[in-house]
């Protein structure tokens, strides 16, 4: 059975932010920057591999 006195997700977030989040704001920012960096490099991986294969196909191997 669902407890109607439970906190909403927004209330939970506000409580966690008030008790824990403000002390670690700098860490959150750094972690998010690293997540963006990893997401970007992961997205660029297929492009780099495609470029590498095209370069290998065009290379003159008879030297």
N, CA, C and O atoms as CSV, one atom per row, in Angstrom:
chain,resi,resn,atom,element,x,y,z
A,1,UNK,N,N,0.844,-1.175,0.000
A,1,UNK,CA,C,0.000,0.000,0.000
A,1,UNK,C,C,0.894,1.245,0.000
A,1,UNK,O,O,1.933,1.260,0.659
A,2,UNK,N,N,0.504,2.259,-0.715
A,2,UNK,CA,C,1.268,3.496,-0.834
A,2,UNK,C,C,0.964,4.395,0.355
A,2,UNK,O,O,-0.193,4.609,0.718
A,3,UNK,N,N,2.019,4.910,0.945
A,3,UNK,CA,C,1.880,5.821,2.073
A,3,UNK,C,C,1.645,7.226,1.533
A,3,UNK,O,O,2.504,7.776,0.844
A,4,UNK,N,N,0.502,7.805,1.837
A,4,UNK,CA,C,0.190,9.141,1.319
A,4,UNK,C,C,0.975,10.239,2.023
A,4,UNK,O,O,0.983,11.380,1.561
A,5,UNK,N,N,1.632,9.918,3.127
A,5,UNK,CA,C,2.426,10.909,3.849
A,5,UNK,C,C,3.874,10.952,3.367
A,5,UNK,O,O,4.678,11.720,3.894
A,6,UNK,N,N,4.210,10.141,2.376
A,6,UNK,CA,C,5.596,10.116,1.903
A,6,UNK,C,C,5.911,11.399,1.138
A,6,UNK,O,O,5.019,12.113,0.681
A,7,UNK,N,N,7.198,11.664,1.015
A,7,UNK,CA,C,7.655,12.882,0.351
A,7,UNK,C,C,7.586,12.712,-1.162
A,7,UNK,O,O,7.768,11.614,-1.688
A,8,UNK,N,N,7.323,13.806,-1.843
A,8,UNK,CA,C,7.347,13.785,-3.308
A,8,UNK,C,C,8.811,13.789,-3.763
A,8,UNK,O,O,9.700,14.123,-2.979
A,9,UNK,N,N,9.064,13.425,-5.008
A,9,UNK,CA,C,10.447,13.455,-5.500
A,9,UNK,C,C,11.090,14.835,-5.392
A,9,UNK,O,O,12.280,14.946,-5.098
A,10,UNK,N,N,10.318,15.873,-5.627
A,10,UNK,CA,C,10.874,17.232,-5.531
A,10,UNK,C,C,11.232,17.558,-4.088
A,10,UNK,O,O,12.273,18.161,-3.828
A,11,UNK,N,N,10.380,17.166,-3.153
A,11,UNK,CA,C,10.684,17.399,-1.741
A,11,UNK,C,C,11.924,16.612,-1.325
A,11,UNK,O,O,12.756,17.110,-0.567
A,12,UNK,N,N,12.043,15.384,-1.822
A,12,UNK,CA,C,13.227,14.580,-1.510
A,12,UNK,C,C,14.484,15.244,-2.049
A,12,UNK,O,O,15.498,15.322,-1.356
A,13,UNK,N,N,14.415,15.725,-3.295
A,13,UNK,CA,C,15.565,16.393,-3.890
A,13,UNK,C,C,15.955,17.628,-3.093
A,13,UNK,O,O,17.138,17.845,-2.828
A,14,UNK,N,N,14.977,18.437,-2.709
A,14,UNK,CA,C,15.272,19.643,-1.933
A,14,UNK,C,C,15.909,19.301,-0.593
A,14,UNK,O,O,16.833,19.983,-0.149
A,15,UNK,N,N,15.422,18.255,0.048
A,15,UNK,CA,C,15.988,17.855,1.347
A,15,UNK,C,C,17.425,17.365,1.187
A,15,UNK,O,O,18.300,17.728,1.974
A,16,UNK,N,N,17.667,16.544,0.170
A,16,UNK,CA,C,19.027,16.057,-0.070
A,16,UNK,C,C,19.945,17.220,-0.423
A,16,UNK,O,O,21.071,17.285,0.068
A,17,UNK,N,N,19.480,18.145,-1.272
A,17,UNK,CA,C,20.301,19.290,-1.664
A,17,UNK,C,C,20.642,20.147,-0.453
A,17,UNK,O,O,21.779,20.597,-0.311
A,18,UNK,N,N,19.665,20.374,0.419
A,18,UNK,CA,C,19.887,21.224,1.587
A,18,UNK,C,C,20.870,20.570,2.566
A,18,UNK,O,O,21.731,21.247,3.127
A,19,UNK,N,N,20.742,19.265,2.767
A,19,UNK,CA,C,21.566,18.587,3.766
A,19,UNK,C,C,22.924,18.143,3.232
A,19,UNK,O,O,23.870,18.002,4.007
A,20,UNK,N,N,23.037,17.923,1.941
A,20,UNK,CA,C,24.262,17.330,1.418
A,20,UNK,C,C,24.838,18.086,0.220
A,20,UNK,O,O,26.052,18.264,0.122
A,21,UNK,N,N,23.985,18.521,-0.672
A,21,UNK,CA,C,24.424,19.017,-1.969
A,21,UNK,C,C,25.224,20.288,-1.955
A,21,UNK,O,O,26.200,20.405,-2.696
A,22,UNK,N,N,24.850,21.237,-1.148
A,22,UNK,CA,C,25.549,22.528,-1.181
A,22,UNK,C,C,27.007,22.403,-0.767
A,22,UNK,O,O,27.862,23.147,-1.248
A,23,UNK,N,N,27.289,21.461,0.124
A,23,UNK,CA,C,28.675,21.271,0.559
A,23,UNK,C,C,29.539,20.701,-0.559
A,23,UNK,O,O,30.758,20.876,-0.553
A,24,UNK,N,N,28.922,20.026,-1.508
A,24,UNK,CA,C,29.660,19.320,-2.547
A,24,UNK,C,C,29.386,19.878,-3.943
A,24,UNK,O,O,29.502,19.154,-4.932
A,25,UNK,N,N,29.030,21.132,-4.027
A,25,UNK,CA,C,28.702,21.749,-5.314
A,25,UNK,C,C,29.880,21.679,-6.283
A,25,UNK,O,O,29.697,21.348,-7.455
A,26,UNK,N,N,31.082,21.987,-5.807
A,26,UNK,CA,C,32.260,21.953,-6.668
A,26,UNK,C,C,32.490,20.543,-7.214
A,26,UNK,O,O,32.818,20.381,-8.390
A,27,UNK,N,N,32.323,19.531,-6.376
A,27,UNK,CA,C,32.490,18.142,-6.821
A,27,UNK,C,C,31.446,17.771,-7.868
A,27,UNK,O,O,31.757,17.075,-8.834
A,28,UNK,N,N,30.208,18.233,-7.682
A,28,UNK,CA,C,29.156,17.966,-8.663
A,28,UNK,C,C,29.499,18.593,-10.009
A,28,UNK,O,O,29.296,17.976,-11.054
A,29,UNK,N,N,30.013,19.806,-9.986
A,29,UNK,CA,C,30.367,20.494,-11.230
A,29,UNK,C,C,31.494,19.754,-11.942
A,29,UNK,O,O,31.426,19.540,-13.153
A,30,UNK,N,N,32.522,19.364,-11.207
A,30,UNK,CA,C,33.645,18.629,-11.797
A,30,UNK,C,C,33.171,17.294,-12.365
A,30,UNK,O,O,33.563,16.919,-13.470
A,31,UNK,N,N,32.335,16.577,-11.624
A,31,UNK,CA,C,31.825,15.284,-12.096
A,31,UNK,C,C,31.012,15.450,-13.374
A,31,UNK,O,O,31.135,14.640,-14.293
A,32,UNK,N,N,30.191,16.481,-13.443
A,32,UNK,CA,C,29.392,16.715,-14.647
A,32,UNK,C,C,30.265,17.099,-15.835
A,32,UNK,O,O,29.987,16.691,-16.962
A,33,UNK,N,N,31.312,17.873,-15.599
A,33,UNK,CA,C,32.228,18.211,-16.690
A,33,UNK,C,C,32.917,16.961,-17.231
A,33,UNK,O,O,33.068,16.807,-18.443
A,34,UNK,N,N,33.335,16.071,-16.332
A,34,UNK,CA,C,33.949,14.825,-16.784
A,34,UNK,C,C,32.948,13.940,-17.524
A,34,UNK,O,O,33.313,13.281,-18.497
A,35,UNK,N,N,31.693,13.916,-17.078
A,35,UNK,CA,C,30.672,13.134,-17.788
A,35,UNK,C,C,30.452,13.673,-19.193
A,35,UNK,O,O,30.288,12.898,-20.136
A,36,UNK,N,N,30.447,14.997,-19.342
A,36,UNK,CA,C,30.297,15.603,-20.670
A,36,UNK,C,C,31.497,15.261,-21.546
A,36,UNK,O,O,31.338,14.960,-22.729
A,37,UNK,N,N,32.698,15.306,-20.972
A,37,UNK,CA,C,33.906,14.963,-21.714
A,37,UNK,C,C,33.864,13.514,-22.194
A,37,UNK,O,O,34.159,13.242,-23.358
A,38,UNK,N,N,33.506,12.595,-21.323
A,38,UNK,CA,C,33.434,11.180,-21.693
A,38,UNK,C,C,32.354,10.951,-22.746
A,38,UNK,O,O,32.565,10.191,-23.691
A,39,UNK,N,N,31.201,11.601,-22.592
A,39,UNK,CA,C,30.128,11.454,-23.585
A,39,UNK,C,C,30.579,11.974,-24.946
A,39,UNK,O,O,30.283,11.367,-25.975
A,40,UNK,N,N,31.286,13.084,-24.951
A,40,UNK,CA,C,31.774,13.641,-26.210
A,40,UNK,C,C,32.794,12.745,-26.884
A,40,UNK,O,O,32.728,12.529,-28.095
A,41,UNK,N,N,33.732,12.223,-26.117
A,41,UNK,CA,C,34.740,11.345,-26.714
A,41,UNK,C,C,34.115,10.036,-27.178
A,41,UNK,O,O,34.536,9.475,-28.190
A,42,UNK,N,N,33.124,9.547,-26.457
A,42,UNK,CA,C,32.426,8.335,-26.886
A,42,UNK,C,C,31.669,8.578,-28.184
A,42,UNK,O,O,31.633,7.706,-29.052
A,43,UNK,N,N,31.070,9.742,-28.325
A,43,UNK,CA,C,30.341,10.066,-29.550
A,43,UNK,C,C,31.290,10.248,-30.732
A,43,UNK,O,O,30.918,9.956,-31.868
A,44,UNK,N,N,32.501,10.723,-30.483
A,44,UNK,CA,C,33.461,10.942,-31.569
A,44,UNK,C,C,34.199,9.675,-31.987
A,44,UNK,O,O,34.822,9.653,-33.049
A,45,UNK,N,N,34.143,8.634,-31.189
A,45,UNK,CA,C,34.882,7.405,-31.476
A,45,UNK,C,C,34.553,6.828,-32.856
A,45,UNK,O,O,35.484,6.514,-33.597
A,46,UNK,N,N,33.279,6.668,-33.245
A,46,UNK,CA,C,33.002,6.126,-34.586
A,46,UNK,C,C,33.545,7.003,-35.710
A,46,UNK,O,O,33.961,6.486,-36.746
A,47,UNK,N,N,33.547,8.300,-35.525
A,47,UNK,CA,C,34.072,9.207,-36.549
A,47,UNK,C,C,35.575,9.009,-36.699
A,47,UNK,O,O,36.088,8.979,-37.817
A,48,UNK,N,N,36.273,8.876,-35.596
A,48,UNK,CA,C,37.725,8.669,-35.632
A,48,UNK,C,C,38.055,7.328,-36.276
A,48,UNK,O,O,38.986,7.243,-37.077
A,49,UNK,N,N,37.308,6.284,-35.941
A,49,UNK,CA,C,37.546,4.966,-36.532
A,49,UNK,C,C,37.288,5.005,-38.037
A,49,UNK,O,O,38.052,4.426,-38.809
A,50,UNK,N,N,36.229,5.676,-38.458
A,50,UNK,CA,C,35.929,5.803,-39.886
A,50,UNK,C,C,37.059,6.531,-40.606
A,50,UNK,O,O,37.471,6.123,-41.692
A,51,UNK,N,N,37.555,7.596,-40.011
A,51,UNK,CA,C,38.669,8.342,-40.602
A,51,UNK,C,C,39.916,7.458,-40.697
A,51,UNK,O,O,40.636,7.507,-41.695
A,52,UNK,N,N,40.169,6.664,-39.677
A,52,UNK,CA,C,41.337,5.782,-39.698
A,52,UNK,C,C,41.218,4.741,-40.807
A,52,UNK,O,O,42.189,4.485,-41.519
A,53,UNK,N,N,40.043,4.138,-40.960
A,53,UNK,CA,C,39.862,3.150,-42.022
A,53,UNK,C,C,39.991,3.783,-43.410
A,53,UNK,O,O,40.583,3.187,-44.309
A,54,UNK,N,N,39.445,4.976,-43.586
A,54,UNK,CA,C,39.591,5.660,-44.874
A,54,UNK,C,C,41.054,5.974,-45.159
A,54,UNK,O,O,41.500,5.854,-46.300
A,55,UNK,N,N,41.795,6.370,-44.151
A,55,UNK,CA,C,43.219,6.663,-44.335
A,55,UNK,C,C,43.991,5.403,-44.698
A,55,UNK,O,O,44.895,5.446,-45.534
A,56,UNK,N,N,43.642,4.286,-44.077
A,56,UNK,CA,C,44.322,3.029,-44.398
A,56,UNK,C,C,43.986,2.556,-45.809
A,56,UNK,O,O,44.842,1.996,-46.494
A,57,UNK,N,N,42.753,2.776,-46.249
A,57,UNK,CA,C,42.368,2.382,-47.605
A,57,UNK,C,C,43.095,3.219,-48.652
A,57,UNK,O,O,43.441,2.705,-49.716
A,58,UNK,N,N,43.327,4.477,-48.376
A,58,UNK,CA,C,43.960,5.371,-49.341
A,58,UNK,C,C,45.485,5.327,-49.287
A,58,UNK,O,O,46.149,5.934,-50.127
A,59,UNK,N,N,46.036,4.631,-48.331
A,59,UNK,CA,C,47.493,4.601,-48.168
A,59,UNK,C,C,48.136,3.824,-49.319
A,59,UNK,O,O,47.565,2.869,-49.846
A,60,UNK,N,N,49.327,4.257,-49.688
A,60,UNK,CA,C,50.095,3.582,-50.729
A,60,UNK,C,C,50.999,2.564,-50.046
A,60,UNK,O,O,52.019,2.921,-49.458
A,61,UNK,N,N,50.616,1.293,-50.130
A,61,UNK,CA,C,51.342,0.242,-49.415
A,61,UNK,C,C,52.469,-0.355,-50.259
A,61,UNK,O,O,53.152,-1.267,-49.793
A,62,UNK,N,N,52.682,0.118,-51.457
A,62,UNK,CA,C,53.714,-0.464,-52.329
A,62,UNK,C,C,55.090,0.148,-52.106
A,62,UNK,O,O,56.016,-0.167,-52.854
A,63,UNK,N,N,55.257,0.979,-51.144
A,63,UNK,CA,C,56.556,1.629,-50.886
A,63,UNK,C,C,57.569,0.650,-50.369
A,63,UNK,O,O,58.710,1.027,-50.102
